[in-house]
Amino acid sequence: MRNRSKVVICWEVLRALASGPQGPSRLARVANVPFDRLDEYLGPLVSAGLVRREADGEREVYRVTPEGMQALGDLDRVLPKLL
């Protein structure tokens, strides 16, 4: 299996969140990222305003922002041509 770049992993995190808000455990599973390294990818996405961290009752969830959806569309058009 080939190592994925940070950009590809962030793209997969955005794709996973496009289906709706998710908690960190599910998000790590869907994006195929080790749970203990998830923050390494979410941090830059949150800082860039592409993903928002929210409280849903007593649990934490992540939601893609409108800017994140736009970035996802751009990545969907470009990355498959490069990979």
C-alpha positions, 0 to 999 in steps of 0.5 A: 500500500502506498503512503498517502500525502497529507493533502490526500488525507485532508481531502479524504477527511473533507469527503467523509465530512461531506456526508454530515457531521461526525465524531472523531472516532467515526471520522478516523475510521471513515477517512482511514486515519489512526485516531491518535493522528487525526488532530494532525489533519483536522488542526489545519482544516479547522484553522483554515476555516474548512472544518468546524468543531462543534459540541453536539450534546456531550460529544464533539463533532466535526462539520465541513463549512461552506468554504470546505465544500468549495475546497472539496469540489476543487480537490475533487476536480484536480486530485484524481488527475494527479494521482 
